[in-house]
Amino acid sequence: MQNWTEKQIPDQHGRRAVVTGANSGVGRVTALELARHGSAVVLAVRNVAAGAEAAAAIRREVPGAEVEVRALDLASLASIRAFAGSLDGNLDLLVNNAGVSLTGRRPPPTVDGFDLQMGTNALGPYALTGLLLDRLAGGTQPRVVTVSSIVHRWRRLDLGDLMSERSYSGPRAYARSKLVATILGVELDRRLRATGSPVISVLAHPGMTNTNLSARALASRNALLRSVNRLSPLFVSPAREGARPQLCAATAAGVRGGQFFGPRGFQEIRGPVTEVRASASARDPENGRRMWAEAARLTGVAYL
């Protein structure tokens, strides 16, 4: 993976991808590069107008690009089911990119009663993956990419307070949601292997980008990241660079289930793509088993 860039994406003609949160940031770059290399891309977005603008921009840059926009709100299990039910045919790639990062007061819960960040960043993608798994299993060299964050390492799994009910901090709730997403991505790999599925589960994180952990999202108690934020012009990468780890996970030849890609630089904040390691809590098989069962219970979507 040394010096891997989007220029090394293999030909994607004949493949079909779903990218959540594809209307902006690293999701938009991911959709653009997949389309540029020939993939048909579904832009799965909460804001359909913003998605249409993104699709038009992709078509301007890549004449003839096969892109479509579909509504998907990961904070709503009903929306997730409707989206999954609206798709026909097989899929080759699902990039669980969409997420929210909040720093202020506790937001209202999702329509299903979940903490907004937990529902959008972890439980929604878990449910979406399960509802699309049969379509992925019919694809060619199919992959699911879970987009994690460096901040997943800030927390340990606490099943007794998944929804941050004991006390609320936006940055801590975000880190907790990204830990759960990472646990579920790693556990998905274990379960796909155990069943002999052709689908592989891969993870990636963008480091720090100007659309991911922005100055607003970095208003936290972490002294290192506060210092980095003050020096953000030197540290924070543009969206194109931040998208590379997930594009590598999604397309690079030879990628194996369970691999995790991120930036190679200091504290994995930015830099060339490399293989990285999830936290011990994220890799713990018992955490994976327990969190998988809890996600199935909470969402009503049980699979594998």
VENKAKA-V991525 format. One record per residue. N is the residue number from 0. SS is DSSP state (hx for helix, st for strand, lp for the rest). Layout:
BEGIN
n | ss
N | SS
N | SS
END
This chain:
BEGIN
n | ss
0 | lp
1 | lp
2 | lp
3 | lp
4 | lp
5 | hx
6 | hx
7 | hx
8 | lp
9 | lp
10 | lp
11 | lp
12 | lp
13 | lp
14 | lp
15 | st
16 | st
17 | st
18 | st
19 | st
20 | lp
21 | lp
22 | lp
23 | lp
24 | hx
25 | hx
26 | hx
27 | hx
28 | hx
29 | hx
30 | hx
31 | hx
32 | hx
33 | hx
34 | hx
35 | hx
36 | lp
37 | lp
38 | lp
39 | st
40 | st
41 | st
42 | st
43 | st
44 | st
45 | lp
46 | lp
47 | hx
48 | hx
49 | hx
50 | hx
51 | hx
52 | hx
53 | hx
54 | hx
55 | hx
56 | hx
57 | hx
58 | hx
59 | hx
60 | hx
61 | lp
62 | lp
63 | lp
64 | lp
65 | lp
66 | st
67 | st
68 | st
69 | st
70 | st
71 | lp
72 | lp
73 | lp
74 | lp
75 | lp
76 | hx
77 | hx
78 | hx
79 | hx
80 | hx
81 | hx
82 | hx
83 | hx
84 | hx
85 | hx
86 | lp
87 | lp
88 | lp
89 | lp
90 | lp
91 | lp
92 | st
93 | st
94 | st
95 | st
96 | lp
97 | lp
98 | lp
99 | lp
100 | lp
101 | lp
102 | lp
103 | lp
104 | lp
105 | lp
106 | lp
107 | lp
108 | lp
109 | lp
110 | lp
111 | lp
112 | lp
113 | lp
114 | lp
115 | hx
116 | hx
117 | hx
118 | hx
119 | hx
120 | hx
121 | hx
122 | hx
123 | hx
124 | hx
125 | hx
126 | hx
127 | hx
128 | hx
129 | hx
130 | hx
131 | hx
132 | hx
133 | hx
134 | hx
135 | hx
136 | hx
137 | lp
138 | lp
139 | lp
140 | lp
141 | lp
142 | st
143 | st
144 | st
145 | st
146 | st
147 | lp
148 | lp
149 | hx
150 | hx
151 | hx
152 | hx
153 | hx
154 | lp
155 | lp
156 | lp
157 | lp
158 | hx
159 | hx
160 | hx
161 | lp
162 | lp
163 | lp
164 | lp
165 | lp
166 | lp
167 | lp
168 | lp
169 | hx
170 | hx
171 | hx
172 | hx
173 | hx
174 | hx
175 | hx
176 | hx
177 | hx
178 | hx
179 | hx
180 | hx
181 | hx
182 | hx
183 | hx
184 | hx
185 | hx
186 | hx
187 | hx
188 | hx
189 | hx
190 | hx
191 | hx
192 | hx
193 | hx
194 | hx
195 | lp
196 | lp
197 | lp
198 | lp
199 | st
200 | st
201 | st
202 | st
203 | st
204 | lp
205 | lp
206 | lp
207 | lp
208 | st
209 | lp
210 | lp
211 | lp
212 | lp
213 | lp
214 | lp
215 | lp
216 | lp
217 | lp
218 | lp
219 | lp
220 | lp
221 | lp
222 | hx
223 | hx
224 | hx
225 | hx
226 | hx
227 | hx
228 | hx
229 | hx
230 | lp
231 | hx
232 | hx
233 | hx
234 | hx
235 | lp
236 | st
237 | lp
238 | hx
239 | hx
240 | hx
241 | hx
242 | lp
243 | hx
244 | hx
245 | hx
246 | hx
247 | hx
248 | hx
249 | hx
250 | hx
251 | lp
252 | lp
253 | lp
254 | lp
255 | lp
256 | lp
257 | lp
258 | lp
259 | st
260 | st
261 | st
262 | st
263 | lp
264 | lp
265 | hx
266 | hx
267 | hx
268 | lp
269 | lp
270 | lp
271 | lp
272 | st
273 | st
274 | st
275 | lp
276 | lp
277 | lp
278 | lp
279 | hx
280 | hx
281 | hx
282 | hx
283 | lp
284 | hx
285 | hx
286 | hx
287 | hx
288 | hx
289 | hx
290 | hx
291 | hx
292 | hx
293 | hx
294 | hx
295 | hx
296 | hx
297 | hx
298 | hx
299 | lp
300 | lp
301 | lp
302 | lp
303 | lp
END
